[in-house]
Amino acid sequence: MVLAGDGHPGKVYELGGTAFTMAGLAAEVSRQTGRHIVYQDMPVDAYAKALAAAGIPESFAGLLADTSLAIARGDWYTDRTDLQQLTGRPSTPLADAVAAALKAGPALGLDPRG
């Protein structure tokens, strides 16, 4: 691990990559699969209820919904390059990450065509 070396005690790292939106993610998945996919934002309470209905414990569902709202507002955005400096490489572009996920899907029992 990179942090096992000298010079890291007491340092704070902001770990962020190239920013993207959920609408941008949906557009990229659409582009790569040829299927029309649209991201539709949900109110926080409705999202938490949907997560709980899917079997996620209610308290954790609320945490996930609140976290999603914070991300959408940009609360977690950082333009710092700590992650790239620590890993020695740039963050993975969204198109590459989507392509890798779609390629891995069948091996995980997921069909990217729906």
N, C-alpha and C positions, 0 to 999 in steps of 0.2 A: 504494500500500500504506500502511496506517495507520502502520506502524512507521517509515516514511521521515521522519516529522516529528520535531520536537524532543522531548526528554524520555524517549527510550527506551533510550539506551545504558546497558548494565549492568543493566537491569531484567529480571526473570524473570517470565514470565506462565504461569499455570496455565490451560490451555485445556480447558475441560470444559463440557458442556451439561447438559440434564436427564437424570438417570440413568435407565437402564432395564435390565431383565434380558433374557436370551435367551428365557426363558419368556414374558415380557411381550411381546416382539417377535413370537413365534409366535402368541400370543393375538390380537394386533392384526392380523396378516396373516390369521388365521382369520376374524376379525370382518369384515374388508373384502372377503375373497374368498368367504366362505361355505363354505370348505373347512376341515375339521378338521385342524389342524396342531399337532403337539406337539413341543416341544424336548426332546431327550434328550441329557443331558450325557455326554460320553465321557471315560474316563481319559486323561490327558495322553499317555501312550505310545501308546495306541490311536489317538488323534486324529492324532498326528505320523505314524504309520504310514499312516493313511488319506490324509493329505495327500500323503505321498510316493508312495503308490500312484496318486494322481491326477495325478502328474507334477511336483509341486513338489520342488525339490532338497531332499534329506534335511536338510541343515543349516538351511535356511530353514523347512522344515516343523516342525522342533523348536523354532525360535524362535517361530513362529506359535502352536504348541501351548502353549508356556510363557507367551506373552503372553496367550492366552485364559484360562489358569488365573489369572494375576495379575489380570486384569480381573474374573473371576468372584469372586475373593476380595475385591474392592474396593480393591486396591492402587493403582489409577489414579483412584479417585474423588476429586473435589474439589468443594467447595461454593463455591469462589471464583467470582466473576462477571467475571473478567478478559476472557473471550471476549465476553461481552455488552457490556462497556464498550468494547472495541476495535472491535467491529463496529457498535455503536450500535443493536443490536436484540436481543431475547431469542432464545434457542436455539429451533430448530424443534421443536414437539411431535412425539412419536413417531407419532401418528396422521397428522399432515400429511406426515411423511417417508415413511411407508409408502404413503400415497395417491400421492405424487409418484413413488415408485419403481414402483408398479404401473401408473401412467399411462405412464411412460417405457418400460416393459417391451416392449410391441409394437414401438416404434421401434428397440429394440435387438435385435429378433428373439427376444424372450423372451415366452412365453405365461404370464400369471399364473395361468391355470387348470390349469397343469401340462402 
